Amino acid sequence: MRKGLVLMALLLLLTACGSRNAPKDQIGESPRYLEENDYSGDEQAIVRLINQRIKYSFEQNETEYMKLFHEFSPISGLPKYRLHTVKLLEEIHIQEQNYSHVAVVRTEDAFLTGESFNNQYVFIKWKKPGADWRIADID
C-alpha cells in the first residue's frame, strides 16, 4: 500500500513538471532556436530571422532587434517579454508580388514566463539586387 502511494505521488510530481505552461525555473534560462539546417534558400533566411528575433528579444538588445524589421513595419521597439522559443505551426508560404516577395508563417511563441501565444509572421524581401528578408509585421 505504501509503495503504491509513493508511486502515485511520484507520478503526480512528474506530470506537474511536464506541464506546457511550466514556471520560469522549469523552462530553463537559455532560448531554444529553430534548426536552420533543416531549411534552404529563402526559407532558411526566414528561419534565421526568427532565430535572431529570439536571440535579441531574450538578450533585450533593442538596437539589433530593430534591424530585423522592415522600415515600414509597425513594430517600434523591443517587446516587454523575453522570447524563449518559436515553433512553426505550418510551412512557410512565399508569394511573388510585383516589386517584392512576401512570406507568411503561423507560429507558437513561448516566453520565459511559460506563457505561449499564436502569432503570424509576415516577411518581405524587395526584388532589387542585394535585398535581404526583413520582418514586416507580427500579428
Buried (B, 14 or more C-beta within 10 A) or exposed (E): EEEEEEEEEEEEEEEEEEEEEBEEEEBEEEBEBBEBEEBEEBBBBBBBBBBBBBBBBBEEBEEEBBEBBBEEBEBEEBBEBBBBBBEBEEEBEBEEEEEBBBBBBBBEBBBBBBEBEEBEBBBBBBEEEEEEBBBBBBE
